[in-house]
Amino acid sequence: QVQLVESGGGLVQAGGSLRLSCAASGSIFSINAMGWYRQAPGKERELVAVISNDTSTYYAHSVKGRFTISRDNAKNTLYLQMNSLKPEDTAMYYCASWGGMDSWGKGTLVTVSS
């Protein structure tokens, strides 16, 4: 099983930047891909970005060009660099891993003020 712990959320003004981190531990060898979801109050969960073991990436249309997903395999850490933040990016952001048994973190809150 993989354990995931997110960090880096906070309050930022529109136009600002934040970098989220997700530290992975446990059965790291079973991971095929990692990514970020987000869920805003009253809205459905949205897949934001994914990075596979072959370093291929996926981005939701709403964040493409503003967010960058990356992994540091030596540190077992996933990142999400978020630039040009908008109030509509406000949400709880969750780290996820796929492969073997899918895993989720508990989330980190991002609030973007206008």
C-alpha positions in Angstrom: 0.0 0.0 0.0 1.1 3.6 -0.7 0.8 6.4 1.7 0.5 9.9 0.4 0.8 13.2 2.3 0.2 16.5 0.6 1.5 19.9 1.6 2.0 23.4 0.2 -1.6 24.7 0.1 -2.5 28.1 1.4 -4.0 31.5 0.6 -2.8 33.4 -2.4 -3.9 36.3 -4.4 -5.1 35.9 -8.0 -2.2 35.9 -10.3 0.1 34.4 -7.7 1.8 31.0 -7.5 1.9 28.0 -5.2 3.8 24.7 -5.3 2.1 21.6 -3.9 4.1 18.6 -2.8 3.0 15.0 -2.2 5.3 12.7 -0.3 4.9 9.0 -1.0 5.9 6.1 1.1 5.2 2.4 1.4 5.0 0.3 -1.7 6.4 2.9 -4.1 7.5 0.2 -6.6 3.9 -0.5 -7.4 3.1 3.0 -8.6 2.5 3.4 -12.4 1.3 7.0 -12.3 0.7 9.8 -9.9 -1.5 12.8 -10.2 -3.6 15.5 -8.6 -7.4 15.9 -8.3 -9.2 18.9 -6.9 -12.7 19.4 -5.6 -14.3 22.8 -4.9 -17.3 23.2 -2.6 -20.4 22.1 -4.3 -18.6 20.8 -7.4 -17.6 17.5 -8.7 -14.0 16.2 -8.3 -11.8 17.2 -11.3 -8.7 15.4 -12.5 -6.1 18.2 -12.8 -2.8 16.5 -13.9 -1.2 13.1 -14.2 2.4 12.0 -14.7 3.2 8.5 -15.7 6.4 6.5 -15.0 7.4 7.2 -18.6 7.1 10.9 -17.8 4.2 11.4 -20.1 1.8 14.0 -18.7 -1.9 14.9 -18.9 -3.4 18.3 -17.9 -7.0 19.3 -17.6 -7.9 22.0 -20.1 -8.7 24.4 -17.3 -5.1 24.4 -16.1 -3.0 23.7 -19.2 -0.3 26.3 -19.6 -0.5 27.4 -16.0 0.2 24.2 -13.9 3.1 21.9 -14.2 3.3 18.4 -12.7 6.6 16.8 -11.9 8.2 14.0 -9.9 11.4 13.6 -8.0 11.9 9.9 -7.8 14.9 10.1 -5.5 12.7 11.9 -3.0 9.6 9.9 -3.7 7.8 13.3 -4.1 5.2 14.6 -6.5 4.9 18.3 -7.2 2.3 20.6 -8.8 3.6 24.0 -9.7 0.6 26.3 -10.0 1.1 29.7 -11.7 -1.3 32.5 -12.7 -3.8 31.3 -10.1 -7.4 32.2 -10.5 -10.2 32.3 -7.9 -11.8 29.4 -9.7 -8.7 27.3 -8.8 -9.8 27.4 -5.2 -10.3 23.8 -4.0 -9.1 21.0 -1.9 -6.2 19.4 -3.9 -5.7 15.6 -3.5 -2.7 13.6 -4.5 -3.3 10.1 -6.0 -1.3 7.2 -7.1 -2.3 4.4 -9.5 -0.9 0.9 -9.7 -1.4 -2.1 -7.5 -3.7 -0.6 -5.0 -4.8 3.0 -5.8 -4.1 5.5 -3.0 -5.2 8.9 -2.0 -3.9 11.6 0.3 -6.1 13.6 2.7 -5.7 16.8 0.7 -4.4 20.3 1.0 -6.5 23.4 0.7 -5.8 26.1 -1.9 -7.6 29.4 -1.7 -7.2 32.1 -4.3 -8.5 35.5 -3.5 -9.7 38.0 -6.1 
